[in-house]
């Protein structure tokens, strides 16, 4: 998973939330850094979470801020095709 956010506090919060949910991730605060990390990373990056509006690039489908850990967990599980156990 690659988390990209230009606001340092939100990047730290998102990484903390995802870490508590058991996800391992790469973190970047600029699109350029994200591209560099992805290029250097050995293995698969199966999900990209990015701010919709970022300097020099933007995303298409993101969770609305502010978001809770529960909201983030639901979106990530949905994107990864994971079940939440309630099925």
DSSP file (Angstrom, degrees, kcal/mol; ACC not computed):
  #  RESIDUE AA STRUCTURE BP1 BP2  ACC     N-H-->O    O-->H-N    N-H-->O    O-->H-N    TCO  KAPPA ALPHA  PHI   PSI    X-CA   Y-CA   Z-CA
    1    1 A X              0   0    0      0, 0.0    25,-2.7     0, 0.0     2,-0.5   0.000 360.0 360.0 360.0 141.0    0.0    0.0    0.0
    2    2 A X  E     -ab  26  48A   0     45,-2.6    47,-3.1    23,-0.2     2,-0.5  -0.981 360.0-163.8-123.5 119.5    1.2    3.5   -0.8
    3    3 A X  E     -ab  27  49A   0     23,-2.9    25,-2.4    -2,-0.5     2,-0.5  -0.911   8.1-175.5-106.3 122.8   -0.2    6.4    1.1
    4    4 A X  E     +ab  28  50A   0     45,-3.3    47,-1.2    -2,-0.5     2,-0.3  -0.976  15.6 149.2-124.9 122.2    0.4    9.9   -0.4
    5    5 A X        -     0   0    0     23,-2.1     6,-0.1    -2,-0.5    49,-0.1  -0.963  35.6-153.4-153.8 130.7   -0.6   13.1    1.4
    6    6 A X  S    S+     0   0    0     -2,-0.3     2,-0.7     4,-0.0    23,-0.1   0.635  79.9  81.8 -84.6 -13.2    0.9   16.5    1.3
    7    7 A X  S  > S-     0   0    0      1,-0.2     4,-2.5     2,-0.0     3,-0.4  -0.836  71.9-152.0 -90.9 112.4   -0.3   17.5    4.8
    8    8 A X  H  > S+     0   0    0     -2,-0.7     4,-2.4     1,-0.2     5,-0.2   0.855  92.7  51.5 -54.5 -40.5    2.2   16.0    7.3
    9    9 A X  H  > S+     0   0    0      1,-0.2     4,-2.3     2,-0.2    -1,-0.2   0.896 112.7  45.1 -65.5 -39.5   -0.3   15.7   10.1
   10   10 A X  H  > S+     0   0    0     -3,-0.4     4,-3.0     2,-0.2     5,-0.2   0.877 111.6  52.9 -72.1 -37.4   -2.8   13.9    7.9
   11   11 A X  H  X S+     0   0    0     -4,-2.5     4,-2.4     2,-0.2    -2,-0.2   0.936 112.5  45.1 -60.0 -46.7   -0.1   11.6    6.5
   12   12 A X  H  X S+     0   0    0     -4,-2.4     4,-2.3    -5,-0.2    -2,-0.2   0.916 114.6  48.2 -64.1 -44.1    1.0   10.7   10.0
   13   13 A X  H  X S+     0   0    0     -4,-2.3     4,-2.7     2,-0.2    -2,-0.2   0.932 112.8  47.5 -62.8 -47.4   -2.6   10.1   11.1
   14   14 A X  H  X S+     0   0    0     -4,-3.0     4,-2.7     1,-0.2     5,-0.2   0.908 112.7  49.0 -60.9 -42.8   -3.5    8.0    8.1
   15   15 A X  H  X S+     0   0    0     -4,-2.4     4,-2.4    -5,-0.2    -1,-0.2   0.888 111.7  49.6 -64.4 -39.3   -0.3    5.9    8.6
   16   16 A X  H  X S+     0   0    0     -4,-2.3     4,-2.3     2,-0.2    -2,-0.2   0.931 112.3  47.6 -64.4 -45.7   -1.1    5.4   12.3
   17   17 A X  H  X S+     0   0    0     -4,-2.7     4,-1.3     1,-0.2    -2,-0.2   0.945 114.9  44.7 -60.3 -49.4   -4.7    4.4   11.5
   18   18 A X  H  <>S+     0   0    0     -4,-2.7     5,-2.5     1,-0.2     4,-0.3   0.877 111.5  53.6 -65.5 -37.6   -3.7    1.9    8.8
   19   19 A X  H ><5S+     0   0    0     -4,-2.4     3,-1.4     1,-0.2    -1,-0.2   0.906 106.8  51.5 -62.4 -41.7   -0.8    0.5   10.9
   20   20 A X  H 3<5S+     0   0    0     -4,-2.3    -1,-0.2     1,-0.3    -2,-0.2   0.782 106.2  55.8 -65.3 -26.4   -3.3   -0.2   13.8
   21   21 A X  T 3<5S-     0   0    0     -4,-1.3    -1,-0.3    -5,-0.2    -2,-0.2   0.482 124.6-106.2 -83.3  -2.9   -5.5   -2.0   11.2
   22   22 A X  T < 5S+     0   0    0     -3,-1.4     2,-0.3     1,-0.3    -3,-0.2   0.565  72.4 139.6  93.9   9.7   -2.5   -4.2   10.4
   23   23 A X      < -     0   0    0     -5,-2.5     2,-0.4    -6,-0.1    -1,-0.3  -0.684  43.0-144.5 -90.9 141.0   -1.6   -2.8    7.0
   24   24 A X        +     0   0    0     -2,-0.3     2,-0.3   -22,-0.0    -5,-0.0  -0.829  31.6 171.8 -97.0 140.2    2.0   -2.2    5.9
   25   25 A X        -     0   0    0     -2,-0.4     2,-0.4   -23,-0.0   -23,-0.2  -0.980  37.4-128.0-149.5 159.5    2.6    0.8    3.8
   26   26 A X  E     -a    2   0A   0    -25,-2.7   -23,-2.9    -2,-0.3     2,-0.4  -0.822  32.2-149.7 -97.0 147.3    5.0    3.2    2.1
   27   27 A X  E     +a    3   0A   0     -2,-0.4     2,-0.3   -25,-0.2   -23,-0.2  -0.966  19.3 170.6-124.9 138.8    4.4    6.9    2.9
   28   28 A X  E     -a    4   0A   0    -25,-2.4   -23,-2.1    -2,-0.4     3,-0.1  -0.994  24.9-159.6-143.1 148.1    5.1    9.9    0.7
   29   29 A X  S    S+     0   0    0     -2,-0.3     2,-0.3   -25,-0.2   -25,-0.1   0.389  80.1  41.0-110.3   4.4    4.2   13.6    1.0
   30   30 A X  S  > S-     0   0    0      1,-0.1     4,-2.1    24,-0.1     5,-0.2  -0.982  80.1-119.9-140.9 155.0    4.6   14.5   -2.7
   31   31 A X  H  > S+     0   0    0     24,-0.4     4,-2.4    -2,-0.3     5,-0.2   0.900 115.3  54.0 -58.3 -40.2    3.6   12.8   -6.0
   32   32 A X  H  > S+     0   0    0      1,-0.2     4,-2.2     2,-0.2    -1,-0.2   0.906 108.3  48.1 -61.6 -42.4    7.3   12.8   -7.0
   33   33 A X  H  > S+     0   0    0      2,-0.2     4,-2.8     1,-0.2    -1,-0.2   0.887 110.4  52.9 -65.4 -38.2    8.3   11.0   -3.8
   34   34 A X  H  X S+     0   0    0     -4,-2.1     4,-2.6     2,-0.2    -2,-0.2   0.915 109.3  48.2 -62.6 -43.7    5.5    8.5   -4.3
   35   35 A X  H  X S+     0   0    0     -4,-2.4     4,-2.1     2,-0.2    -1,-0.2   0.908 112.8  48.8 -63.4 -42.1    6.7    7.7   -7.9
   36   36 A X  H  X S+     0   0    0     -4,-2.2     4,-1.9     2,-0.2    -2,-0.2   0.941 112.4  47.5 -62.9 -47.5   10.3    7.3   -6.6
   37   37 A X  H  X S+     0   0    0     -4,-2.8     4,-1.7     1,-0.2    -2,-0.2   0.911 111.9  50.2 -60.5 -43.5    9.2    5.0   -3.8
   38   38 A X  H  < S+     0   0    0     -4,-2.6    -1,-0.2     1,-0.2    -2,-0.2   0.890 110.7  49.9 -62.9 -38.8    7.0    2.9   -6.1
   39   39 A X  H  < S+     0   0    0     -4,-2.1    -1,-0.2     1,-0.2    -2,-0.2   0.836 115.5  42.3 -68.5 -32.6    9.9    2.6   -8.5
   40   40 A X  H  < S+     0   0    0     -4,-1.9     2,-0.2    -5,-0.1    -1,-0.2   0.667  91.4 105.6 -86.1 -18.4   12.4    1.5   -5.8
   41   41 A X     <  -     0   0    0     -4,-1.7     2,-0.6    -5,-0.2     4,-0.1  -0.440  62.6-144.6 -71.9 129.3    9.9   -0.8   -4.0
   42   42 A X        +     0   0    0     -2,-0.2     2,-0.2     2,-0.1    -2,-0.1  -0.828  67.9  20.9 -90.6 125.5   10.5   -4.5   -4.5
   43   43 A X  S    S-     0   0    0     -2,-0.6     2,-0.3     2,-0.1    -2,-0.0  -0.600 101.3 -38.7 111.5-175.2    7.2   -6.3   -4.6
   44   44 A X        -     0   0    0     -2,-0.2     2,-0.6     2,-0.0    -2,-0.1  -0.660  33.1-155.7 -93.0 139.5    3.6   -5.4   -5.3
   45   45 A X        -     0   0    0     -2,-0.3     3,-0.1     1,-0.1    -2,-0.1  -0.956  16.4-178.7-107.5 108.7    1.9   -2.2   -4.2
   46   46 A X        +     0   0    0     -2,-0.6     2,-0.3     1,-0.2    -1,-0.1   0.479  61.1  29.1 -94.7  -1.1   -1.8   -3.3   -4.2
   47   47 A X        -     0   0    0      2,-0.0   -45,-2.6    33,-0.0     2,-0.5  -0.948  57.2-159.3-157.8 137.6   -3.4   -0.1   -3.2
   48   48 A X  E     -b    2   0A   0     -2,-0.3     2,-0.5   -47,-0.2   -45,-0.2  -0.979   8.9-172.6-115.5 123.5   -2.7    3.7   -3.6
   49   49 A X  E     +b    3   0A   0    -47,-3.1   -45,-3.3    -2,-0.5     2,-0.3  -0.978  20.4 161.2-115.3 121.3   -4.3    6.1   -1.2
   50   50 A X  E     -b    4   0A   0     -2,-0.5   -45,-0.2   -47,-0.2     2,-0.1  -0.952  44.7 -97.7-139.2 156.1   -3.8    9.7   -2.2
   51   51 A X        -     0   0    0    -47,-1.2     8,-0.4    -2,-0.3     3,-0.1  -0.449  32.7-130.8 -65.2 144.9   -5.2   13.1   -1.6
   52   52 A X  S    S+     0   0    0      1,-0.2     7,-1.7     6,-0.2     2,-0.6   0.909  97.7  42.3 -67.1 -41.1   -7.5   14.2   -4.4
   53   53 A X  E    S+C   58   0B   0      5,-0.2     2,-0.3     3,-0.0    -1,-0.2  -0.928  75.3 154.1-112.8 114.8   -5.8   17.6   -4.8
   54   54 A X  E >   -C   57   0B   0      3,-1.6     3,-1.0    -2,-0.6     2,-0.2  -0.938  53.2 -82.3-133.6 156.0   -2.0   17.5   -4.6
   55   55 A X  T 3  S-     0   0    0     -2,-0.3   -24,-0.4     1,-0.2     3,-0.0  -0.417 113.0  -4.3 -59.3 127.5    0.6   19.8   -6.0
   56   56 A X  T 3  S+     0   0    0     -2,-0.2     2,-0.3   -25,-0.1    -1,-0.2   0.227 134.3  43.1  75.2 -11.6    1.3   18.9   -9.7
   57   57 A X  E <   -C   54   0B   0     -3,-1.0    -3,-1.6     2,-0.0     2,-0.3  -0.969  62.8-160.4-151.5 163.4   -1.1   15.8   -9.7
   58   58 A X  E     -C   53   0B   0     -2,-0.3    -5,-0.2    -5,-0.2    -6,-0.2  -0.985  13.2-128.0-147.4 162.1   -4.5   14.8   -8.4
   59   59 A X        -     0   0    0     -7,-1.7     3,-0.1    -8,-0.4    -7,-0.1  -0.400   4.5-146.7-101.9 178.4   -6.5   11.7   -7.7
   60   60 A X  S    S+     0   0    0      1,-0.2     2,-0.5    -2,-0.1    -1,-0.1   0.779  80.1  29.6-114.7 -45.1  -10.0   10.5   -8.8
   61   61 A X  S    S+     0   0    0     -9,-0.0     2,-0.3   -11,-0.0    -1,-0.2  -0.929  71.4 150.2-129.9 106.6  -11.6    8.5   -6.0
   62   62 A X        -     0   0    0     -2,-0.5     2,-0.2    -3,-0.1   -11,-0.1  -0.903  47.8-100.2-132.7 160.8  -10.8    9.3   -2.3
   63   63 A X        -     0   0    0     -2,-0.3     2,-0.2     1,-0.1   -11,-0.2  -0.559  49.3-104.8 -74.6 144.1  -12.5    9.1    1.1
   64   64 A X        -     0   0    0     -2,-0.2     2,-0.3     2,-0.1    -1,-0.1  -0.491  47.2 -92.8 -73.0 137.9  -13.8   12.5    2.3
   65   65 A X  S    S+     0   0    0     -2,-0.2     2,-0.1     2,-0.1    -1,-0.0  -0.699 104.3  47.2 -88.4 148.5  -11.8   14.2    5.0
   66   66 A X  S    S+     0   0    0     -2,-0.3     2,-0.3     1,-0.1    -2,-0.1   0.657  82.2 174.6 -74.4 152.7  -12.1   14.2    7.9
   67   67 A X        -     0   0    0     -2,-0.1     2,-0.2    -4,-0.1    -2,-0.1  -0.925  23.9-133.1-127.4 151.6  -12.4   10.4    8.1
   68   68 A X     >  -     0   0    0     -2,-0.3     4,-2.5     1,-0.1     5,-0.2  -0.519  30.8-108.5 -94.4 166.8  -12.5    8.0   11.0
   69   69 A X  H  > S+     0   0    0      1,-0.2     4,-2.8     2,-0.2     5,-0.2   0.896 122.1  52.7 -59.6 -39.7  -10.5    4.8   11.4
   70   70 A X  H  > S+     0   0    0      2,-0.2     4,-2.5     1,-0.2    -1,-0.2   0.933 109.0  47.7 -62.6 -47.0  -13.7    2.8   10.7
   71   71 A X  H  > S+     0   0    0      1,-0.2     4,-2.2     2,-0.2    -2,-0.2   0.917 114.0  47.7 -59.8 -43.6  -14.4    4.8    7.5
   72   72 A X  H  X S+     0   0    0     -4,-2.5     4,-2.6     1,-0.2     5,-0.2   0.917 110.8  51.1 -63.9 -44.1  -10.8    4.3    6.3
   73   73 A X  H  X S+     0   0    0     -4,-2.8     4,-2.7     1,-0.2     5,-0.2   0.910 110.3  49.3 -60.3 -43.4  -10.9    0.5    7.2
   74   74 A X  H  X S+     0   0    0     -4,-2.5     4,-2.4     2,-0.2    -1,-0.2   0.935 113.1  46.3 -62.2 -47.2  -14.1    0.1    5.2
   75   75 A X  H  X S+     0   0    0     -4,-2.2     4,-2.5     2,-0.2    -2,-0.2   0.910 114.6  47.2 -63.3 -42.8  -12.8    1.9    2.1
   76   76 A X  H  X S+     0   0    0     -4,-2.6     4,-2.3     2,-0.2     6,-0.2   0.940 113.2  47.6 -66.1 -47.0   -9.5    0.0    2.2
   77   77 A X  H  X>S+     0   0    0     -4,-2.7     5,-2.8    -5,-0.2     4,-0.7   0.908 113.1  49.6 -59.7 -41.3  -11.1   -3.4    2.6
   78   78 A X  H ><5S+     0   0    0     -4,-2.4     3,-0.8    -5,-0.2    -1,-0.2   0.928 111.5  48.0 -62.3 -45.9  -13.5   -2.6   -0.2
   79   79 A X  H 3<5S+     0   0    0     -4,-2.5    -1,-0.2     1,-0.2    -2,-0.2   0.849 115.5  44.6 -65.1 -34.1  -10.7   -1.5   -2.5
   80   80 A X  H 3<5S-     0   0    0     -4,-2.3    -1,-0.2    -5,-0.2    -2,-0.2   0.496 112.1-118.8 -88.5  -4.1   -8.7   -4.6   -1.7
   81   81 A X  T <<5 +     0   0    0     -3,-0.8     2,-0.3    -4,-0.7    -3,-0.2   0.777  62.1 151.2  72.8  25.6  -11.7   -6.9   -2.0
   82   82 A X      < -     0   0    0     -5,-2.8     2,-0.3    -6,-0.2    -1,-0.2  -0.651  43.7-126.0 -91.1 147.7  -11.4   -8.0    1.6
   83   83 A X        -     0   0    0     -2,-0.3    -1,-0.0     1,-0.1    -5,-0.0  -0.661   3.3-144.7 -88.1 147.0  -14.3   -9.1    3.7
   84   84 A X        -     0   0    0     -2,-0.3    -1,-0.1   -10,-0.0    -2,-0.0   0.374  48.3-107.5 -90.3   5.1  -15.0   -7.5    7.0
   85   85 A X  S    S+     0   0    0      1,-0.0    -2,-0.0     0, 0.0    -3,-0.0   0.388  99.4 100.6  89.2  -4.5  -16.2  -10.8    8.4
   86   86 A X              0   0    0      1,-0.2    -1,-0.0     0, 0.0    -3,-0.0   0.440 360.0 360.0 -93.9   1.1  -19.9   -9.8    8.5
   87   87 A X              0   0    0      0, 0.0    -1,-0.2     0, 0.0    -4,-0.0   0.478 360.0 360.0 -77.2 360.0  -20.7  -11.7    5.3
